[in-house]
Each structure stands twice: as structure tokens, then as C-alpha cells.
Amino acid sequence: MEILLSLLLLFLLLPIYMIVIRWIFGINLIVDRLEKIQLSLERIRKENESTKIKYDRIISQQEKIINLNAERNNRQAEMIDLLK
């Protein structure tokens, strides 16, 4: 019975012991810093993705413009050939 009570007491106090150990060794500070770094990295990744999407849109628009200019140049060349 005493063993069961001592085990129960140990399991009830275990979270408190873990908090005290984390605080003593400063692991909590390290974990907080790592969480902040992780959040910063996630924000940077999202910004990179949005920037990539913007650049992809710009590139596709430029490709469309290039194609339209090429078609216009071809039509102008055909008209010049017809006028000769």
C-alpha cells in the first residue's frame, strides 16, 4: 500500500519536478528561442512562397507579351512582303 501511495505521489509530482528541472537548466529559455526561430522561419517561408508566386505571374505575363510581340512582328513582316 505504501508503495502504491509513493508511486501515486511520484506521478502526481512528476510534472512539477519537470517544470522545476526545465526552469533550473534554462531549457525553457532555449525552447522559447527555438519556437521563435521556428515562427520566423515559417514567416520567411510564406513570404518566399508569395514572392515566388508574384515572380511566376510576372514571368508568365512577360512571356505572353513576348509572344504577342512576335506575332505582331510576323504580321508586319507578312504585310511588308505583300507590299513588295
C-alpha positions in Angstrom: 0.0 0.0 0.0 2.8 2.4 0.8 4.4 1.6 -2.5 1.2 2.5 -4.3 0.9 5.7 -2.4 4.5 6.6 -3.1 4.1 5.8 -6.8 0.9 7.9 -7.0 2.7 10.7 -5.2 5.6 10.4 -7.6 3.3 10.5 -10.7 1.4 13.5 -9.3 4.6 15.4 -8.5 6.4 14.4 -11.7 5.0 17.3 -13.8 6.1 19.8 -11.1 9.6 18.2 -11.0 9.8 18.5 -14.8 8.9 22.2 -14.6 11.4 22.9 -11.9 14.1 21.0 -13.8 13.4 22.9 -17.1 13.5 26.2 -15.2 16.7 25.3 -13.4 18.6 24.3 -16.5 17.2 27.1 -18.7 15.7 24.7 -21.1 12.6 26.7 -21.1 14.5 29.7 -22.5 16.1 27.6 -25.2 12.7 26.1 -26.1 11.2 29.6 -26.3 14.0 30.8 -28.6 13.7 27.8 -30.8 9.9 28.4 -31.1 10.5 32.0 -32.0 13.1 30.9 -34.6 10.6 28.3 -36.0 7.9 31.0 -36.3 10.4 33.3 -38.0 11.3 30.6 -40.4 7.7 29.8 -41.2 7.0 33.5 -41.8 10.0 33.7 -44.1 8.9 30.6 -46.0 5.4 32.1 -46.5 7.0 35.3 -47.8 9.2 33.4 -50.1 6.2 31.4 -51.5 4.2 34.6 -52.1 7.2 36.2 -53.7 7.7 33.2 -55.9 4.1 33.3 -56.9 4.4 37.0 -57.8 7.6 36.4 -59.9 5.9 33.4 -61.6 3.0 35.7 -62.6 5.4 38.4 -63.8 7.3 35.9 -65.9 4.1 34.4 -67.4 2.9 38.0 -68.3 6.3 38.7 -69.9 6.1 35.5 -71.9 2.7 36.5 -73.1 3.9 39.9 -74.1 6.9 38.4 -76.0 4.6 36.0 -77.8 2.2 38.9 -78.8 5.1 41.0 -80.0 6.4 38.0 -82.0 3.0 37.6 -83.6 2.8 41.3 -84.4 6.3 41.3 -85.9 5.3 38.3 -88.1 2.2 40.0 -89.3 4.2 43.2 -90.1 6.7 41.1 -92.0 3.9 39.5 -94.0 2.4 42.9 -94.8 5.8 44.2 -95.9 6.2 41.1 -98.1 2.7 41.8 -99.6 3.6 45.4 -100.3 6.7 44.4 -102.2 
